[in-house]
Amino acid sequence: MAVVKSNLCPTCGGLLNIDLDKQIYVCPFCGVTFDYEYFREDNVKEVASRSIRRLEYGSAKDAYDFMLAKDPHDFEALRGLFICKNKWQSMSTMQRDCDVHVSADEPTLQNAIENCLPEHRPYFEKVREALEELRHYRDLINEAKDIDKRRSTEQQALGEIQNEHYHNSHRFTEFCSETWEEMDGKQREASITFMFVVPIMVLGFVVWSRVWWFFIFVLAIAALTIGGYHLFKFIESKRLLASMVPYKNKIKELNEQYEAKDDEVKKSHFRYKALVKDFMDMDPVPQNAKAK
């Protein structure tokens, strides 16, 4: 049974049918039938090339299939099917790795490796090697992102402890500042008066009554209060500083891991670019079309 597919008529530009079994083109618009001898291989290649430039990948694929029906080892047809599968305009698309979304085990590439001539096999194998390296490169990028994510988590936790340590060191200052800001004008005046008047009154009472032990007692209470407060701050500061150590060590370790992984990423990307250059340089039939 004949296999019939659609293509473009090279005469009128309309859609025509390709019979792969009979190897003929039939145009329903022109009413013309082209056999393979008339529709020579060069013309088929031109149809395929023009179709790719127009982004008509279905028509280009039909033309390449038509070529392979005569010669299953045709390099341009095998390569063209791989290009059509990925909707590129040429193999130079692989020079921009961000535009490459195909795996190394793509069936059209495997078919090209298995059916091409021996002298063309290194080209397609180099393409597969480049795609394998690209997959490795992207895996390394994901690993680097994972390390960076874990590093950010550790940095966030360390930042919270450092913030707590800062507040512990400035607890009294912050308390006084917040209290002062919450007061209105009269309350502030009263506070200033209280801070000056009360000590003077206490001192006057001690001098008048000559009960020096009371003055010493007040000073002792004040000293104990201040000393206890600073001792608490000291102990809390030591605890917070000790709790930072594991996070700092982990961040240092993750920084080293990230730098090593980033170096691997750069080397892998360089290898990919070198492999692409290699197969582009060994291309037996270079393409002139601009990459999509």
C-alpha positions as CSV (number, residue, x, y, z in Angstrom):
1,M,0.0,0.0,0.0
2,A,1.3,3.4,-1.0
3,V,2.4,5.9,1.7
4,V,1.2,9.3,0.8
5,K,2.3,12.5,2.6
6,S,1.9,16.2,1.9
7,N,4.6,18.5,0.5
8,L,4.9,21.8,-1.5
9,C,4.7,21.7,-5.3
10,P,8.0,23.1,-6.7
11,T,6.1,24.5,-9.7
12,C,3.0,26.3,-8.3
13,G,3.9,26.3,-4.6
14,G,0.7,24.5,-3.7
15,L,0.3,21.4,-1.6
16,L,1.0,18.2,-3.4
17,N,1.1,14.5,-2.6
18,I,4.3,12.4,-2.3
19,D,4.0,8.7,-3.0
20,L,7.0,7.2,-1.3
21,D,6.4,3.7,-2.7
22,K,6.1,4.9,-6.3
23,Q,8.5,7.7,-5.7
24,I,6.4,10.3,-7.5
25,Y,5.0,13.7,-6.7
26,V,1.3,14.4,-7.7
27,C,0.0,18.0,-7.6
28,P,-3.8,18.2,-7.3
29,F,-3.6,21.9,-8.3
30,C,-1.3,21.7,-11.4
31,G,-2.4,18.2,-12.4
32,V,1.2,17.4,-12.9
33,T,3.0,14.2,-11.8
34,F,6.7,14.2,-11.2
35,D,8.6,11.0,-11.1
36,Y,11.9,10.7,-9.3
37,E,14.0,11.0,-12.4
38,Y,12.4,14.3,-13.3
39,F,12.3,15.5,-9.7
40,R,16.0,15.1,-9.3
41,E,17.8,14.8,-5.9
42,D,19.1,18.4,-6.1
43,N,15.6,19.7,-6.5
44,V,14.4,17.6,-3.5
45,K,17.2,19.0,-1.4
46,E,16.3,22.5,-2.5
47,V,12.6,21.9,-1.6
48,A,13.7,20.6,1.8
49,S,16.1,23.5,2.4
50,R,13.5,26.1,1.3
51,S,10.9,24.4,3.6
52,I,13.2,24.7,6.6
53,R,13.8,28.3,5.9
54,R,10.1,28.9,5.9
55,L,9.7,26.8,9.1
56,E,7.6,24.3,7.2
57,Y,9.1,21.3,8.9
58,G,6.5,18.8,7.9
59,S,7.2,19.5,4.2
60,A,11.0,19.4,4.8
61,K,10.6,16.0,6.6
62,D,8.6,14.6,3.6
63,A,11.4,15.7,1.2
64,Y,14.1,14.1,3.4
65,D,12.0,10.9,3.6
66,F,11.8,11.0,-0.2
67,M,15.5,11.2,-0.4
68,L,16.1,8.3,2.0
69,A,13.7,6.1,0.0
70,K,16.3,6.2,-2.7
71,D,19.4,6.3,-0.5
72,P,19.0,5.3,3.2
73,H,22.5,6.5,3.9
74,D,22.1,10.1,2.6
75,F,23.9,12.4,5.1
76,E,21.9,15.5,4.4
77,A,18.6,13.6,4.7
78,L,19.6,11.9,8.0
79,R,20.8,15.2,9.4
80,G,17.7,17.0,8.1
81,L,15.3,14.7,9.9
82,F,17.1,15.5,13.1
83,I,16.9,19.2,12.4
84,C,13.2,18.9,11.6
85,K,12.5,17.0,14.7
86,N,13.9,19.8,16.8
87,K,12.4,22.6,14.7
88,W,15.8,24.2,14.0
89,Q,17.0,25.9,10.9
90,S,20.5,24.4,11.0
91,M,22.8,22.5,13.3
92,S,24.4,25.8,14.4
93,T,21.5,26.2,16.8
94,M,23.6,23.9,19.1
95,Q,26.1,26.8,19.5
96,R,23.5,28.4,21.8
97,D,22.9,25.7,24.4
98,C,19.9,27.6,25.9
99,D,18.0,26.8,22.7
100,V,18.8,23.1,22.7
101,H,16.1,20.9,24.3
102,V,16.9,17.4,22.9
103,S,18.4,14.4,24.6
104,A,21.4,12.3,23.4
105,D,19.1,9.3,22.7
106,E,16.8,11.2,20.3
107,P,15.5,8.5,17.8
108,T,16.3,10.5,14.7
109,L,19.9,11.0,15.9
110,Q,20.2,7.3,16.7
111,N,18.8,6.4,13.3
112,A,21.4,8.7,11.7
113,I,24.3,7.0,13.6
114,E,23.0,3.5,12.6
115,N,22.3,4.2,9.0
116,C,24.9,6.8,7.9
117,L,28.0,5.9,5.9
118,P,31.1,5.0,8.0
119,E,32.8,8.3,7.1
120,H,29.8,10.3,8.4
121,R,29.4,8.4,11.7
122,P,32.0,10.5,13.7
123,Y,30.0,13.6,12.9
124,F,26.8,12.2,14.4
125,E,28.6,10.5,17.3
126,K,30.2,13.9,18.1
127,V,26.7,15.5,18.1
128,R,25.5,12.8,20.5
129,E,28.6,13.3,22.7
130,A,27.9,17.1,22.8
131,L,24.3,16.4,23.9
132,E,25.5,14.1,26.6
133,E,27.9,16.8,27.8
134,L,25.0,19.3,27.7
135,R,22.9,17.1,29.9
136,H,25.9,16.8,32.3
137,Y,26.3,20.5,32.2
138,R,22.7,21.1,33.2
139,D,22.9,18.5,35.9
140,L,25.9,20.4,37.4
141,I,23.9,23.7,37.2
142,N,21.1,22.1,39.2
143,E,23.5,20.7,41.7
144,A,25.1,24.2,42.1
145,K,21.6,25.7,42.6
146,D,20.8,23.2,45.3
147,I,24.1,24.0,47.1
148,D,23.3,27.7,46.8
149,K,19.8,27.1,48.1
150,R,21.1,25.3,51.2
151,R,23.7,28.0,51.7
152,S,21.0,30.7,51.6
153,T,19.0,28.7,54.3
154,E,22.1,28.6,56.5
155,Q,22.8,32.3,56.0
156,Q,19.3,33.2,56.8
157,A,19.5,31.2,60.1
158,L,22.8,32.8,60.9
159,G,21.4,36.2,60.2
160,E,18.6,35.6,62.7
161,I,21.1,34.7,65.4
162,Q,23.2,37.7,64.6
163,N,20.2,40.0,64.7
164,E,19.3,38.5,68.1
165,H,22.9,39.1,69.3
166,Y,22.8,42.7,68.2
167,H,19.5,43.3,70.1
168,N,21.0,41.6,73.2
169,S,24.0,43.9,73.0
170,H,21.8,47.0,72.7
171,R,18.9,45.9,74.8
172,F,19.0,48.7,77.4
173,T,19.7,51.4,74.7
174,E,16.8,50.1,72.6
175,F,14.5,50.0,75.6
176,C,15.3,53.6,76.6
177,S,15.0,54.7,73.0
178,E,11.6,53.0,72.4
179,T,10.3,54.3,75.8
180,W,11.4,57.8,75.0
181,E,9.8,57.8,71.6
182,E,6.5,56.6,73.1
183,M,6.4,59.6,75.5
184,D,4.8,62.9,74.8
185,G,6.4,66.2,75.7
186,K,5.1,66.4,79.3
187,Q,6.1,62.8,80.0
188,R,9.6,63.5,78.8
189,E,9.9,66.6,80.9
190,A,8.7,64.7,83.9
191,S,11.2,61.9,83.3
192,I,14.1,64.4,83.0
193,T,13.0,66.0,86.3
194,F,12.6,62.7,88.0
195,M,16.2,61.6,87.0
196,F,17.7,64.8,88.5
197,V,15.4,65.4,91.5
198,V,15.2,61.9,93.0
199,P,19.0,61.4,93.3
200,I,19.3,64.9,94.9
201,M,16.5,64.2,97.3
202,V,18.0,60.9,98.3
203,L,21.4,62.5,98.8
204,G,19.8,65.4,100.8
205,F,17.9,62.9,103.0
206,V,21.2,61.0,103.7
207,V,23.1,64.2,104.6
208,W,20.3,65.5,106.8
209,S,19.6,62.3,108.6
210,R,23.2,61.1,108.6
211,V,22.1,57.6,107.8
212,W,25.0,56.7,105.5
213,W,24.3,53.1,105.6
214,F,21.1,53.8,103.6
215,F,23.1,55.6,100.9
216,I,25.5,52.7,100.8
217,F,22.6,50.2,100.7
218,V,21.1,52.1,97.7
219,L,24.4,52.1,95.9
220,A,24.8,48.4,96.5
221,I,21.3,47.7,95.2
222,A,22.1,49.8,92.1
223,A,25.5,48.1,91.6
224,L,24.0,44.6,91.9
225,T,21.2,45.5,89.5
226,I,23.6,46.9,86.9
227,G,26.1,44.1,87.4
228,G,23.4,41.4,87.2
229,Y,22.1,43.0,84.0
230,H,25.5,43.0,82.4
231,L,26.3,39.5,83.5
232,F,23.0,38.3,81.9
233,K,24.0,40.1,78.7
234,F,27.5,38.6,78.8
235,I,26.2,35.0,79.3
236,E,23.6,35.5,76.6
237,S,26.2,36.9,74.2
238,K,28.4,33.9,74.7
239,R,25.6,31.6,74.1
240,L,24.6,33.3,70.9
241,L,28.2,33.5,69.6
242,A,28.6,29.8,70.3
243,S,25.4,29.0,68.4
244,M,26.8,30.9,65.4
245,V,29.8,28.6,65.0
246,P,28.1,25.6,63.4
247,Y,26.3,27.8,60.9
248,K,29.5,29.7,60.0
249,N,31.3,26.4,59.5
250,K,28.5,25.0,57.4
251,I,28.4,28.2,55.2
252,K,32.2,27.9,54.8
253,E,31.8,24.3,53.7
254,L,29.0,25.2,51.3
255,N,30.9,28.1,49.8
256,E,33.8,25.7,49.0
257,Q,31.4,23.2,47.5
258,Y,29.7,25.9,45.4
259,E,33.0,27.2,44.1
260,A,34.1,23.7,43.2
261,K,30.8,23.0,41.5
262,D,30.8,26.3,39.7
263,D,34.3,25.4,38.4
264,E,32.9,22.1,37.1
265,V,30.0,23.9,35.4
266,K,32.4,26.2,33.6
267,K,34.6,23.3,32.5
268,S,31.6,21.3,31.3
269,H,30.3,24.3,29.3
270,F,33.7,24.7,27.7
271,R,33.7,21.0,26.8
272,Y,30.3,21.3,25.3
273,K,31.3,24.4,23.2
274,A,34.4,22.5,22.0
275,L,32.4,19.5,21.0
276,V,30.0,21.6,19.0
277,K,32.9,23.3,17.3
278,D,34.4,19.9,16.5
279,F,31.3,18.5,14.7
280,M,30.7,21.8,13.0
281,D,34.2,21.8,11.6
282,M,33.9,18.2,10.4
283,D,30.6,18.8,8.7
284,P,30.9,17.2,5.2
285,V,28.0,19.4,3.9
286,P,28.0,22.7,5.7
287,Q,24.7,24.6,6.0
288,N,24.2,28.2,5.0
289,A,20.9,28.7,6.8
290,K,20.9,30.9,9.9
291,A,20.1,29.0,13.1
292,K,16.8,29.6,14.6
